[in-house]
Amino acid sequence: MDTSRKIPQEEILLLDELEIELKKKGIQTTQKELLRKSIRFFVEHKPLWEPELRSKKDNTSEMVKKFLSNAKKFDFGKNWMEEIDTSL
């Protein structure tokens, strides 16, 4: 069964670079196959990655960018900044 997942653009670019690098070395593969093998490799070597996965990542800047990119869609009201300042 095939499924669809959203992958960040940054990782897609890395996947593209890896595929090109392998092609230059004469290794023909697809991105789908690279993803499958990467997942299997990850599972086999899980103890090496668990500490990194346990550490909490700070995604504040990413969330602020996402908020600001969608801010035009919302009507916060005329004095929304003053309301935020006084609520603290």
Secondary structure as a PSIPRED ss2 file (coil, helix, strand):
# PSIPRED VFORMAT (PSIPRED V4.0)

   1 M C   1.000  0.000  0.000
   2 D C   1.000  0.000  0.000
   3 T C   1.000  0.000  0.000
   4 S C   1.000  0.000  0.000
   5 R C   1.000  0.000  0.000
   6 K C   1.000  0.000  0.000
   7 I C   1.000  0.000  0.000
   8 P C   1.000  0.000  0.000
   9 Q H   0.000  1.000  0.000
  10 E H   0.000  1.000  0.000
  11 E H   0.000  1.000  0.000
  12 I H   0.000  1.000  0.000
  13 L H   0.000  1.000  0.000
  14 L H   0.000  1.000  0.000
  15 L H   0.000  1.000  0.000
  16 D H   0.000  1.000  0.000
  17 E H   0.000  1.000  0.000
  18 L H   0.000  1.000  0.000
  19 E H   0.000  1.000  0.000
  20 I H   0.000  1.000  0.000
  21 E H   0.000  1.000  0.000
  22 L H   0.000  1.000  0.000
  23 K H   0.000  1.000  0.000
  24 K H   0.000  1.000  0.000
  25 K C   1.000  0.000  0.000
  26 G C   1.000  0.000  0.000
  27 I C   1.000  0.000  0.000
  28 Q C   1.000  0.000  0.000
  29 T C   1.000  0.000  0.000
  30 T C   1.000  0.000  0.000
  31 Q H   0.000  1.000  0.000
  32 K H   0.000  1.000  0.000
  33 E H   0.000  1.000  0.000
  34 L H   0.000  1.000  0.000
  35 L H   0.000  1.000  0.000
  36 R H   0.000  1.000  0.000
  37 K H   0.000  1.000  0.000
  38 S H   0.000  1.000  0.000
  39 I H   0.000  1.000  0.000
  40 R H   0.000  1.000  0.000
  41 F H   0.000  1.000  0.000
  42 F H   0.000  1.000  0.000
  43 V H   0.000  1.000  0.000
  44 E H   0.000  1.000  0.000
  45 H C   1.000  0.000  0.000
  46 K H   0.000  1.000  0.000
  47 P H   0.000  1.000  0.000
  48 L H   0.000  1.000  0.000
  49 W H   0.000  1.000  0.000
  50 E H   0.000  1.000  0.000
  51 P H   0.000  1.000  0.000
  52 E H   0.000  1.000  0.000
  53 L H   0.000  1.000  0.000
  54 R H   0.000  1.000  0.000
  55 S C   1.000  0.000  0.000
  56 K C   1.000  0.000  0.000
  57 K C   1.000  0.000  0.000
  58 D C   1.000  0.000  0.000
  59 N C   1.000  0.000  0.000
  60 T H   0.000  1.000  0.000
  61 S H   0.000  1.000  0.000
  62 E H   0.000  1.000  0.000
  63 M H   0.000  1.000  0.000
  64 V H   0.000  1.000  0.000
  65 K H   0.000  1.000  0.000
  66 K H   0.000  1.000  0.000
  67 F H   0.000  1.000  0.000
  68 L H   0.000  1.000  0.000
  69 S H   0.000  1.000  0.000
  70 N H   0.000  1.000  0.000
  71 A H   0.000  1.000  0.000
  72 K H   0.000  1.000  0.000
  73 K H   0.000  1.000  0.000
  74 F C   1.000  0.000  0.000
  75 D C   1.000  0.000  0.000
  76 F C   1.000  0.000  0.000
  77 G C   1.000  0.000  0.000
  78 K C   1.000  0.000  0.000
  79 N C   1.000  0.000  0.000
  80 W H   0.000  1.000  0.000
  81 M H   0.000  1.000  0.000
  82 E H   0.000  1.000  0.000
  83 E H   0.000  1.000  0.000
  84 I H   0.000  1.000  0.000
  85 D H   0.000  1.000  0.000
  86 T H   0.000  1.000  0.000
  87 S H   0.000  1.000  0.000
  88 L C   1.000  0.000  0.000
